[in-house]
Amino acid sequence: MNKLYFNTQYIYSAQTWPQLPPDQGAEIAFAGRSNAGKSSAINKITRQRNLARVSKTPGRTQMINYFQIDEERFLVDLPGYGYAKTSQKTRRHWQQMLQKYFTQRKALKGLMLIMDIRHPLNELDWQMIEWCKNTNLALHILLSKTDKLSRGAAQNTMMRTLHALEEKNVDASMQLFSATNNIGLEDAHTILDQWFEQTIDKTDRQKHL
């Protein structure tokens, strides 16, 4: 477990492309269907109860929220998707915004995709996965709310989900996660460590060339 993440602080929110902070350093984004447990996952990973807003009302997160770990590393909370009551105009705005973010944001180094283990791989999850595949962006999937299923049922769901991704030639890692029962925290930290270390090490080498 890396205690570095426990110092993470909220710094910025954006609704439009020009509002995004400078495209530098290393960012790891979190995405997921509304009410999939994304905010709870961020709070558990950073061991902070209210860093990311947790709401029982789906679709409440309508900003790109930046959290700073240190001078070079950031976590990015993307708007939840798939909420039926969101206006068509708003859905269209965020679809265009996020597609641009995935394809043009140089600081983006990986995506943690949060899916409720009881409802994995919906249509919009696949859209996120395709964006990662098309841009060669590292992808790690958290099957959240694992505590809602038995251990055997959770493992079977993960295997079926991995098989579905393999059939689509998707290169992704996956884990079980529960913010309620502290399942998977160390695994999530390990992925973040790997992605950030690869990026920072590469940046440091370039500085010394």
N, C-alpha and C positions, 0 to 999 in steps of 0.2 A: 504493500500500500504506500502510495506517495503522498506525504503530507503537504507537498507543494500546492496541491489542488485545494487544500483547506484555506488558503489565503486568497482565493479568487474573489474579485470584487466587481460589481456592476459598474460600468463606465458610460454606456452609450446606447441609444436606441435610434433606429432609422426606419423610415417608411418608403423612401425613394432612393434610387441609385446615387444621386449626388450627395445624399446625406451620409453615405457610408464613410467610415474613417479611412485614412490612407491605406492603400493596398500594400502592406508590408508586414513583416513578421510571419507568424504561422497561426492559422485559424483552424479549429476543428468545429464543425457545425453539428447541431443536433436537430433532427427533424422527426416528425411523426404525425399521424392522424390525430385530430382533436380528441382529447380525453384518453390518449394511449398511455399516458404516464411520463411524457417527456420532461415536464417541469420537475416532477418528483425525482426522476433519474438524475437531472442536473443537480438538484439540491442534495441528493444522497452522495453523489460523486464528489461534491465539494464540501460535504458535511456542513451544510448551512441550510437552516430550515426554510428561509424565505428569500434566498438569492433569486431563484426563478419563481414567478408567481404561480401558485397552484390554485386552480379554480375548478369547481364542480360544474361550471358553465362552459361547455365546449365552444371553441372558436374565439375565446377571449383574447388570446395572444395574437395581436395584429401588428406586431412590430418585429424588426430584426434587432435582437438584444445582444449587446457585446459585454462579455465578462473577461476581465484581465487577470491572468495568472501571474505574469511578470512582464518585463519590458518587451519581450518578443513573442509571448504565447497568449492566445486568447481562445475562449470558448464562445460559440455563437449559437444563440437560441433562435431558430427560424419559426415563423408563424405556423401554428397548427393548421392542418388542411382537412378537407372533407366534411366540414360542418354545414349541414343542409340549409340553415337559415342565413348563411352568409350571402350577401347580394352577388348577383352575377358580375357586376362591375368590379367588386372587391376580389372575387375569385380570379377574374381575368387579370387584374393588376398584379396579384401575387404570383400567378403562374408565370407571367412574363418576367417579373422581377427575379423570381427564384431561378428560372431558366438562365437568365443573364448572369446571375450570381454563380451558378454552377459552371458555366462555360467561360466566364471572363475573369473571375476573381483569382488572381495569382497566389494570394496568401492562403487560399483554401487548400488544406492538405488531406482532409478526410471527412467522412460523414458517418456519424453515429445515427442510425435509423432505428427509432423506437416503435415497436409494434406490440399491441396487446396480444399476448400469446393465445387468447381465445379467438382472435380474429386477424390472423396474419395474412400478409400479401393481398391486400385489396388493390383496386385499380390504381389509386393514387400512390400507394407504396411502390407499385411496379414502375410508375412514372419516375419516381425518385431513383429507383434502382437503375433504370435505363439511362438517366442523366449521368449517373456515376460510371456506368459501363462505357458510355460514349465519350466520356472525358478522361477515362482511366483514373478516376478518383478512388482512393482507398475507401472501402465500405465495410463497416462493422454493424451488425444488427443486434439490438437488445430486444429479446422477447420478454416484455415487461409483464408485471402482475402474475409472475409465476406462482405466487402463493395461492392463486385462485384455483389451481389444478393440483392433482396429486403428482408426486414425483415421477411416477411412471408415465402418466398422461403428458406431462410437460416434456419429458425426454422424447416421447413419440412424436409430439408436435414439432419439436426442433428437428428431428430427423426427416420428417415429411417436408418441412420448409426448406431444409438444406437440399433435399432431393429436387424440389421444384426449381430452386436456383441453378442447380447443376444442369438440369434439362435445358435451361435458357443460357447456359455458358456464362453464368454470372460468377465472378471471382469475389467472394465475400466471406468474412469470418462471422461467427454467430455465437451467442451465449444466452443463458437463462439469466433473468434479472428480476429482483423484487426489492423495491424501496422499503416495503413494509417489513420484510423478514431479513434484510441485509444479504440477499443472495446475489452474488456476481460482482460485488464492488471491486474486489482485487483484480478480477479479470478485466473489468472496464478500465481500471487504472493502468494495467499492463499495456493495453492497446494504445491508450493516450500516450504513455511513455514512449512506446515504439515510434509512433507517428511524429511526435515532437522531437525526439532525439535524432531521428533521421534528418529532419528538416534543419534543426539547429546545427548539427554536425556539418551538414552540407554548406550552410551559410558561413560557418566559421572557416571552413577550408577555402571557400571562395575569397574571403577577406584576406587570406594570407598568400594568395597566388600573386 
